[in-house]
Amino acid sequence: MERIEKRRDGERGVDVGVVGATGAVGEVLIRLLLERGFPLRELRLLASERSVGRRMRVGDRELEVHRAEPDAFDGLDVVFFAATGGLSKELAPAVVRAGAVAIDKSSTFRMEPGVPLVVPEVNGQALREHDGIIACPNCTTIGLVMALAPLEAHARLERVVATTLQSVSGAGRPGLEELHRQLEDDAAPPGVFAAPIARNVVPLCDRAMPDGWSSEEHKLVDETRKILDRPDLALHATCLRVPVEVGHSASVIAESADAISPADARAVWSAFPGVEVVDDWNAGVFPTPRAVEGRDAVLVGRARSDAATGGLAFFEASDNLRKGAATNAIQIAETLIARG
Ligand SMILES: NC(=O)c1ccc[n+]([C@@H]2O[C@H](COP(=O)([O-])OP(=O)(O)OC[C@H]3O[C@@H](n4cnc5c(N)ncnc54)[C@H](OP(=O)(O)O)[C@@H]3O)[C@@H](O)[C@H]2O)c1
């Protein structure tokens, strides 16, 4: 069932709420709503008790932050959730009851049957059926599926091995603050991350699971399969946290029955919206997190044949706060609006 509808005949514009407005994703999301010319009418900023009364500059206006609570959604059309999973679970049903659509950045609803998990360029058609809650994939998943989808359409994938290098802002403001603290004081103890992150690489993102995987690695596998509609896809992931402020990247090997040549890969990536090929090895041109920070495109490069498996090896990078989070969420809302 389509849930976005103009509830006041003849009026234009969309009334929007942002839960987690003061966070790393929330602030980027608010900035991008303005930058992209989103047809905003009302913008309601919501966060925790800590931020109530704080005023945030939004374009040429100053808006006050209110408490995110069940009766905060009256009159809204779309509510973006960029806070905690627990809060999404508690408040997204209240958004639906208020007649609005909840677009959730947390992992809470991603794998629920009936909840679309959407990267608009890849599976925007999944937005046709929903019950008021739409899930945004994990920030690492989005970059990976944007790079894999054109390859999957070209030559059905059989096996994918991905090693991700994830920036500290993937863990929000507390992640950024922990890196900065440790860069100033090498002895500052880890709290957000499982080991010191300054001058280090930590092979654990999110929680350690009893099966030897991390919860982040499970998310990457499960979400990629759901978005590509390939529950059978063999996919192995290793997720690493690196001392980069913004930008997630991944080294990937993708195998298919008919080998994908680097030239074919570059051609199908170039034709895919939102993907940009940055690949001139001899000229020292390749994707990096730093090059993609502040951009919406997913950069792909270093395409080469893997002699060991016959697969295609490549490297991709995306801005985890933009395409990995805010941009993707806004694109979902824009797609719903475009459908009227
Ligand atoms: N960072 C990324 O790259 C990324 C990418 C994809 C998805 N996500 C997801 O997006 C969400 C937000 O992440 P973030 O990185 O922006 O985190 P963050 O910087 O830590 O911000 C968290 C936000 O949630 C609010 N919040 C926390 N507890 C709350 C409560 N009990 N009631 C109301 N508001 C509460 C905070 O408000 P106060 O300021 O008032 O505390 C803040 O606005 C998370 O679900 C995360 O998994 C993040």
Residues whose N, C-alpha, C, O or C-beta is under 5 A from the ligand:
A	BS01	LIG	G20 A21 T22 G23 A24 V25 G26 A47 S48 R50 S51 A68 A82 A83 T84 G85 L87 K105 S106 P137 N138 C139 S169 G170 A171 G172 R173 P174 N320 L321 G324 A325
